[in-house]
Amino acid sequence: MLFTSPRNNLDGHLNVLEKSDCHIFLSAKDCHTDIQPILARRPMRAMTVPPLSELLDSSTIDTYPYTKSFEDARQDECLVLHTTGSTGLPKPI
């Protein structure tokens, strides 16, 4: 998961997305970042995530099996942060 800062300019967003090899852009319904200019310059699959109240709904859902062993998944990235970009474009860390 890569969390881009809403303070990034267009070039900053594009640099972080490119360097982190991101191909899916998830955003909230009331996202503070205008994603259309980003998607115009870097086509990606884009989806709107449900609101938190829906995600935390206590209704029963189908099980989503996770079949990777610890050894297979232990080096998989789960979170990418980025620099502020105070000395140039933001970079993933």
N, CA and C atoms as a LAMMPS dump frame, in Angstrom:
ITEM: TIMESTEP
0
ITEM: NUMBER OF ATOMS
279
ITEM: BOX BOUNDS ff ff ff
-5.0000000000000000e+02 5.0000000000000000e+02
-5.0000000000000000e+02 5.0000000000000000e+02
-5.0000000000000000e+02 5.0000000000000000e+02
ITEM: ATOMS id mol type element x y z
1 1 1 N 0.853 -1.161 0
2 1 2 C 0 0 0
3 1 3 C 0.901 1.227 0
4 2 1 N 0.645 2.125 -0.902
5 2 2 C 1.389 3.381 -1.009
6 2 3 C 0.422 4.511 -0.683
7 3 1 N 0.769 5.311 0.299
8 3 2 C -0.04 6.466 0.653
9 3 3 C 0.666 7.713 0.145
10 4 1 N 0.111 8.339 -0.9
11 4 2 C 0.716 9.57 -1.404
12 4 3 C 0.176 10.753 -0.617
13 5 1 N 0.992 11.751 -0.477
14 5 2 C 0.588 12.946 0.253
15 5 3 C -0.292 13.821 -0.625
16 6 1 N -1.39 14.354 -0.084
17 6 2 C -2.208 15.285 -0.868
18 6 3 C -1.466 16.583 -1.154
19 7 1 N -0.324 16.814 -0.494
20 7 2 C 0.483 18.008 -0.743
21 7 3 C 1.407 17.853 -1.946
22 8 1 N 1.535 16.629 -2.471
23 8 2 C 2.386 16.435 -3.655
24 8 3 C 1.783 17.148 -4.854
25 9 1 N 2.651 17.722 -5.679
26 9 2 C 2.163 18.259 -6.949
27 9 3 C 2.071 17.09 -7.942
28 10 1 N 1.624 17.364 -9.147
29 10 2 C 1.429 16.306 -10.142
30 10 3 C 2.721 15.545 -10.409
31 11 1 N 3.824 16.264 -10.618
32 11 2 C 5.103 15.592 -10.873
33 11 3 C 5.541 14.749 -9.682
34 12 1 N 5.253 15.212 -8.478
35 12 2 C 5.586 14.447 -7.277
36 12 3 C 4.812 13.144 -7.209
37 13 1 N 3.507 13.223 -7.46
38 13 2 C 2.688 11.999 -7.482
39 13 3 C 3.213 11.024 -8.531
40 14 1 N 3.457 11.536 -9.73
41 14 2 C 3.896 10.67 -10.826
42 14 3 C 5.24 10.011 -10.519
43 15 1 N 6.154 10.748 -9.916
44 15 2 C 7.463 10.192 -9.587
45 15 3 C 7.347 9.049 -8.574
46 16 1 N 6.565 9.26 -7.522
47 16 2 C 6.395 8.227 -6.498
48 16 3 C 5.688 7.003 -7.081
49 17 1 N 4.655 7.219 -7.882
50 17 2 C 3.923 6.098 -8.48
51 17 3 C 4.807 5.296 -9.43
52 18 1 N 5.598 5.992 -10.225
53 18 2 C 6.483 5.314 -11.176
54 18 3 C 7.572 4.529 -10.449
55 19 1 N 8.229 5.178 -9.504
56 19 2 C 9.352 4.531 -8.81
57 19 3 C 8.906 3.381 -7.922
58 20 1 N 7.656 3.389 -7.479
59 20 2 C 7.16 2.281 -6.657
60 20 3 C 6.44 1.232 -7.501
61 21 1 N 6.408 1.443 -8.82
62 21 2 C 5.81 0.488 -9.764
63 21 3 C 4.329 0.245 -9.439
64 22 1 N 3.626 1.325 -9.131
65 22 2 C 2.207 1.253 -8.768
66 22 3 C 1.344 1.206 -10.033
67 23 1 N 0.37 0.298 -10.049
68 23 2 C -0.496 0.153 -11.217
69 23 3 C -1.983 0.211 -10.876
70 24 1 N -2.311 0.341 -9.591
71 24 2 C -3.703 0.447 -9.158
72 24 3 C -3.794 1.638 -8.209
73 25 1 N -4.744 2.543 -8.484
74 25 2 C -4.911 3.738 -7.659
75 25 3 C -6.241 3.633 -6.928
76 26 1 N -6.185 3.526 -5.606
77 26 2 C -7.387 3.489 -4.776
78 26 3 C -7.566 4.861 -4.146
79 27 1 N -8.799 5.343 -4.144
80 27 2 C -9.062 6.625 -3.497
81 27 3 C -10.414 6.576 -2.814
82 28 1 N -10.585 7.458 -1.851
83 28 2 C -11.859 7.572 -1.148
84 28 3 C -12.813 8.432 -1.971
85 29 1 N -14.087 8.322 -1.679
86 29 2 C -15.093 9.095 -2.414
87 29 3 C -14.809 10.591 -2.337
88 30 1 N -14.465 11.072 -1.166
89 30 2 C -14.197 12.501 -0.966
90 30 3 C -12.695 12.759 -0.879
91 31 1 N -11.945 12.157 -1.763
92 31 2 C -10.483 12.281 -1.785
93 31 3 C -10.081 13.732 -2.022
94 32 1 N -9.037 14.18 -1.322
95 32 2 C -8.572 15.562 -1.462
96 32 3 C -7.606 15.731 -2.633
97 33 1 N -7.256 14.631 -3.287
98 33 2 C -6.347 14.684 -4.426
99 33 3 C -7.145 14.492 -5.705
100 34 1 N -6.994 15.402 -6.653
101 34 2 C -7.654 15.258 -7.954
102 34 3 C -6.869 14.218 -8.746
103 35 1 N -7.443 13.029 -8.908
104 35 2 C -6.697 11.938 -9.54
105 35 3 C -6.75 11.972 -11.064
106 36 1 N -7.654 12.746 -11.649
107 36 2 C -7.778 12.762 -13.113
108 36 3 C -6.496 13.208 -13.821
109 37 1 N -5.825 14.283 -13.365
110 37 2 C -4.563 14.648 -14.03
111 37 3 C -3.488 13.56 -13.877
112 38 1 N -3.498 12.866 -12.753
113 38 2 C -2.536 11.782 -12.536
114 38 3 C -2.801 10.662 -13.531
115 39 1 N -4.07 10.258 -13.646
116 39 2 C -4.434 9.159 -14.539
117 39 3 C -4.26 9.536 -16.01
118 40 1 N -4.378 10.818 -16.319
119 40 2 C -4.175 11.26 -17.701
120 40 3 C -2.719 11.094 -18.123
121 41 1 N -1.81 11.276 -17.17
122 41 2 C -0.374 11.164 -17.472
123 41 3 C 0.183 9.769 -17.211
124 42 1 N -0.476 9.006 -16.342
125 42 2 C -0.004 7.65 -16.024
126 42 3 C -1.231 6.749 -15.894
127 43 1 N -1.68 6.175 -17.007
128 43 2 C -2.873 5.324 -16.958
129 43 3 C -2.687 4.158 -15.986
130 44 1 N -3.645 4.026 -15.091
131 44 2 C -3.65 2.953 -14.103
132 44 3 C -5.094 2.53 -13.88
133 45 1 N -5.25 1.39 -13.303
134 45 2 C -6.58 0.949 -12.875
135 45 3 C -6.933 1.778 -11.643
136 46 1 N -8.092 2.433 -11.64
137 46 2 C -8.498 3.297 -10.529
138 46 3 C -9.832 2.828 -9.97
139 47 1 N -9.921 2.797 -8.656
140 47 2 C -11.152 2.383 -7.985
141 47 3 C -11.388 3.246 -6.757
142 48 1 N -12.648 3.398 -6.394
143 48 2 C -13.02 4.11 -5.181
144 48 3 C -13.304 3.076 -4.097
145 49 1 N -12.654 3.235 -2.951
146 49 2 C -12.859 2.295 -1.857
147 49 3 C -14.146 2.651 -1.113
148 50 1 N -14.787 1.64 -0.517
149 50 2 C -16.003 1.918 0.246
150 50 3 C -15.687 2.736 1.499
151 51 1 N -16.678 3.412 2.055
152 51 2 C -16.449 4.171 3.29
153 51 3 C -16.119 3.221 4.45
154 52 1 N -15.46 3.748 5.459
155 52 2 C -15.034 2.949 6.6
156 52 3 C -16.209 2.224 7.252
157 53 1 N -17.351 2.878 7.349
158 53 2 C -18.515 2.242 7.977
159 53 3 C -18.913 0.966 7.238
160 54 1 N -18.755 0.964 5.92
161 54 2 C -19.07 -0.233 5.14
162 54 3 C -17.992 -1.31 5.33
163 55 1 N -16.753 -0.898 5.403
164 55 2 C -15.672 -1.85 5.599
165 55 3 C -15.747 -2.525 6.965
166 56 1 N -16.236 -1.798 7.966
167 56 2 C -16.336 -2.333 9.32
168 56 3 C -17.705 -2.937 9.625
169 57 1 N -18.548 -3.053 8.625
170 57 2 C -19.865 -3.646 8.797
171 57 3 C -19.714 -5.057 9.348
172 58 1 N -20.54 -5.427 10.31
173 58 2 C -20.395 -6.73 10.964
174 58 3 C -21.133 -7.862 10.246
175 59 1 N -21.696 -7.602 9.094
176 59 2 C -22.391 -8.671 8.378
177 59 3 C -21.396 -9.738 7.909
178 60 1 N -21.89 -10.91 7.668
179 60 2 C -21.053 -12.028 7.243
180 60 3 C -20.609 -11.841 5.796
181 61 1 N -19.354 -12.161 5.54
182 61 2 C -18.815 -12.074 4.185
183 61 3 C -18.133 -13.39 3.836
184 62 1 N -17.901 -13.604 2.569
185 62 2 C -17.19 -14.794 2.134
186 62 3 C -15.746 -14.73 2.601
187 63 1 N -15.182 -15.871 2.915
188 63 2 C -13.785 -15.952 3.311
189 63 3 C -12.904 -15.745 2.097
190 64 1 N -11.861 -14.958 2.275
191 64 2 C -10.879 -14.741 1.219
192 64 3 C -9.619 -15.49 1.631
193 65 1 N -9.353 -16.62 0.995
194 65 2 C -8.201 -17.425 1.431
195 65 3 C -6.871 -16.768 1.08
196 66 1 N -5.94 -16.837 1.995
197 66 2 C -4.572 -16.371 1.769
198 66 3 C -3.705 -17.613 1.799
199 67 1 N -3.152 -17.967 0.667
200 67 2 C -2.497 -19.267 0.551
201 67 3 C -0.975 -19.212 0.564
202 68 1 N -0.38 -18.026 0.624
203 68 2 C 1.081 -17.946 0.659
204 68 3 C 1.598 -18.374 2.036
205 69 1 N 2.698 -19.075 2.023
206 69 2 C 3.344 -19.422 3.284
207 69 3 C 4.119 -18.198 3.777
208 70 1 N 4.533 -18.227 5.03
209 70 2 C 5.333 -17.129 5.565
210 70 3 C 6.602 -16.954 4.751
211 71 1 N 7.255 -18.054 4.434
212 71 2 C 8.5 -17.988 3.658
213 71 3 C 8.286 -17.341 2.294
214 72 1 N 7.157 -17.629 1.643
215 72 2 C 6.878 -17.05 0.33
216 72 3 C 6.533 -15.565 0.419
217 73 1 N 5.936 -15.139 1.527
218 73 2 C 5.427 -13.768 1.627
219 73 3 C 6.277 -12.845 2.494
220 74 1 N 7.282 -13.376 3.152
221 74 2 C 7.997 -12.558 4.146
222 74 3 C 8.717 -11.348 3.564
223 75 1 N 9.04 -11.34 2.284
224 75 2 C 9.697 -10.191 1.663
225 75 3 C 8.734 -9.352 0.815
226 76 1 N 7.463 -9.723 0.778
227 76 2 C 6.473 -8.947 0.027
228 76 3 C 6.278 -7.588 0.688
229 77 1 N 6.239 -6.544 -0.112
230 77 2 C 6.005 -5.207 0.422
231 77 3 C 4.545 -5.073 0.814
232 78 1 N 4.314 -4.435 1.949
233 78 2 C 2.931 -4.186 2.348
234 78 3 C 2.666 -2.695 2.545
235 79 1 N 3.72 -1.893 2.637
236 79 2 C 3.565 -0.46 2.847
237 79 3 C 4.755 0.26 2.224
238 80 1 N 4.471 1.322 1.486
239 80 2 C 5.528 2.151 0.909
240 80 3 C 5.282 3.58 1.378
241 81 1 N 6.291 4.187 1.954
242 81 2 C 6.239 5.589 2.344
243 81 3 C 7.092 6.38 1.359
244 82 1 N 6.99 7.692 1.392
245 82 2 C 7.842 8.489 0.517
246 82 3 C 8.38 9.709 1.245
247 83 1 N 9.487 10.227 0.719
248 83 2 C 10.092 11.42 1.296
249 83 3 C 9.182 12.621 1.053
250 84 1 N 9.482 13.724 1.698
251 84 2 C 8.645 14.921 1.553
252 84 3 C 8.837 15.617 0.222
253 85 1 N 9.974 15.401 -0.401
254 85 2 C 10.258 16.097 -1.646
255 85 3 C 10.803 17.486 -1.412
256 86 1 N 11.281 17.753 -0.203
257 86 2 C 11.787 19.092 0.109
258 86 3 C 13.068 19.433 -0.655
259 87 1 N 13.775 18.422 -1.149
260 87 2 C 15.006 18.681 -1.916
261 87 3 C 14.886 18.169 -3.352
262 88 1 N 13.693 18.107 -3.867
263 88 2 C 13.432 17.588 -5.212
264 88 3 C 12.11 16.852 -5.214
265 89 1 N 11.949 15.951 -6.145
266 89 2 C 10.715 15.164 -6.201
267 89 3 C 10.67 14.16 -5.057
268 90 1 N 9.459 13.887 -4.492
269 90 2 C 9.379 12.863 -3.46
270 90 3 C 9.801 11.507 -4.021
271 91 1 N 10.427 10.695 -3.167
272 91 2 C 10.911 9.374 -3.583
273 91 3 C 10.416 8.324 -2.604
274 92 1 N 10.043 7.136 -3.1
275 92 2 C 9.639 6.074 -2.17
276 92 3 C 10.818 5.628 -1.306
277 93 1 N 10.51 5.297 -0.054
278 93 2 C 11.545 4.781 0.853
279 93 3 C 11.09 3.463 1.441
